[in-house]
């Protein structure tokens, strides 16, 4: 038979369809709020970034929890949201919140190190912005998943494409 070892992939991806729905819902919330009537407030998604715009910084502060709540309702992990600095220019306040897609090299190396130091007999390799973990025994792969779920990793991880 074919000697393909059991494997799985570690990814960190945000479902863009759900993200768009969450942003639309957030816009509906502020459109219906009396305290935002004159605020020119909006959430827009451009280049992996959610832009929050309003007249005043305090309004931006009120918009952040609205966005977070709607992301959470759509099962988007809030660790995928990286809030930037608030800025104020010409009577407009704004904030850019980056949506993290993929696992960067630094975090990928951190994950490889965690896997190696576990002494569980698996191989891990970085493949672009995801990782592939393979091993002879399915239950050792499961152990790696449990191990990683209990680590404090700064981005959400998904475990996909199980192959036996």
Protein Blocks (a to p, Z undefined) as FASTA:
>chain_A
ZZddcdddddddddfklmmmmmmmmmmmmmmpmklmmnopacddeehiacdddfbfklmm
mmmmmmmmmmmmnopafklpccdddddeehiacddddddedjdfklmmmmmmmmmmnopa
cddddehjaccdddfblklmmmmmmmmmmpccfbdcddehiaZZ
